[in-house]
């Protein structure tokens, strides 16, 4: 039973609580799935710096990742990325063994099982706050759709992605208010 393994961004929290490594962490998660090899969040962070030429300044939220940069990071990691054509393309690609990286408004439209302990604590300190965020998803015959938020720890109960329905995944991908496929990069073998 293949399970999507979390690639947590939490070990890379910077001074002042800055978290700006969700993009490379999610690219690592998706690339690991499609390539069948262990690619860490740290590998993704290094790949992003190499692919974009931007070095992160610790303690400053200066290194967010765009969807077009996700394609470059995945290529640096050995995978390939492309824009989704429509939601049907997303679902068909997932069922064919691809993964996706999704740009979301965290944790808007998340089902309860998809909200990390970190995010619950964050909301406790910043009621009602949301933020732009990168996440990943995959599909397996046994489990169906699996959603991976890099604010999960990657350990214990938060080691693996959570199972969601297609409707829940589409709602998550729609969290920024536009067509859900427009927020998805399909990650596949090169």
N, C-alpha and C positions, 0 to 999 in steps of 0.2 A: 504494500500500500504506500505509494509515494506521497510524502508530505512535504510541503513547501516550508523550508527552514528560514526562520527570521534572521536577517542580517541587521543587528541592532545598531542604531546611531548613538545610543546612550553612553557607550564607553568613550565617546568623543565629545561629550559635553564640555564646553569651554568655560573659563572663568566668567562669572556673571550669569551662568546658566544658558549661554548661547548655544543653540542647536541649529546648525546650518548644513548638516551632512545627510539629510534625508534622501536627496537625489542620488548621490553615489551609493548609499546603503541600499536603496531600492533597486538601482541598476545592478548591484552585486547579487541581490536576491534573485532577480529575474534571470540574469546571465547564468548563475549557478544552476538554476532549474533547467534551462534549455541545453546547457553544455554538459550537465551531469558531473560537475566538479565543484570542489569547495572554493568559493571565492568569497573572501571576507569583506566586511564593510571597509576595513582599512585598505584593502586592495582597490576598492571602488574610489575611495578618497584620493589615493595616489593616482589612479587612472584619470580622475577628473582633472587633477592639476596638470598632468601630462597632456590631456586632450584639449584643455582650454587655456593653458598657460597662466592660470590664476592661482596664486598661492593664498591660502586662507590666512587672515590676520586673527590670531586668537583673541577671544573675548569681544569680537565685533561681528554683528550679523551681516557680513559682507559677501558671503560666498554661496548664495542660493543658486540653484540649478534650474535652467529652463528645460522644457521638453526637447528642444532641438539639441541641447547639450547632452541630454540623456542618450541620444543616438550616438554621439561621439564617445561618451564614456563606455557604452556597451561595446562599441567597436574596439576600443582600447583593451577591454576585458576579453576579447575574442569572440563576442557574439555580434549580431547585427540587429539594428533597430529600424523601424519605419513607422510612419504615421498610419493610424487606422483610417479606413475609408468610411466606415459606418459601424453601428453597433453589431450588426450581423457579422462583419469582418472580425470584430473583437472576439465574439463567441466562437466563431468557426476556427480562428487561429488558436485560441486557448485549447479547444478540443483536439487540435492537431499537434499539441505538444509545445506550443509557444507559451510565453509568459507576457505579462503587460506591466508597464510602469504607468501609474495613474497620478495625475496632478489633482489634488483634492483641496477642499476647505475642511480642515480637520476640526473636529470629528463630526461635522455636519452630515446628517443622513446615515451615520454609522449605526448598525444594529448593536445592541448591548454587548455581545460577545467580542466585538471588534475594537472596543475601547480599552486601551492599555492602562495598566496601573499608573504609569507615569502621567498619562493624560488626565486621569481622574484626580491625581494630586494637583496637577497644573490648574484644572478647572476649580478646584477647591480654593486656590490662591487667587485666581483670576476669573471669577464667575462670568459665564457667557462668552468668554474669549474664544476666538477661532483664529486660525493662521493657515497660510498657504503651505502645502505639504505634499511630498511625493511618497507614494506607496507602491506596492506590487501585488500581483495576483497571478494565479495559475489554476489549472484544472486537472483533476485525475479521475479516472474511471470509478475508483472506489469511493472517493470523498466528494467529488463534484468541484465546485468553485471554492478556492482558498484565497483569503485576503490577508496580506502581510503589511502591517504598519511598523515602520522601523523604530517607533517609540516603545515597542515590546522589548523586553530585556534579552530575548534569545536564550533564556534559561528556564528550567522548571516548567511551570504552566504556560509560560510565554515563549517556549522554544520554537513552536510551530505556528504557522498561519492558522487563522480560524476559518471554519467552514461557513460559507454564506450561500444564499440562494442567488440565482441569476438576477432576480428582481432587486435584491439587496445590493449586489455588486453594481448594477446599473444606477441605483439611487446614489451610491457612494460616488461614482464617476460623474454624476450630475450635480454634485454639491456646489459647483461654482456657477450653476444656473444656465449653462449652455448645453449643447448636444454632448452626451457622455463620451462618444467616440473621439471628440475633438480634444479631450484631455488624456488620451491613451496613446502610448507608444508600444507597438508590438515588438517583442524581443524574440529573436529566432536564431537558429544556427546560421552561420555565415554561408 
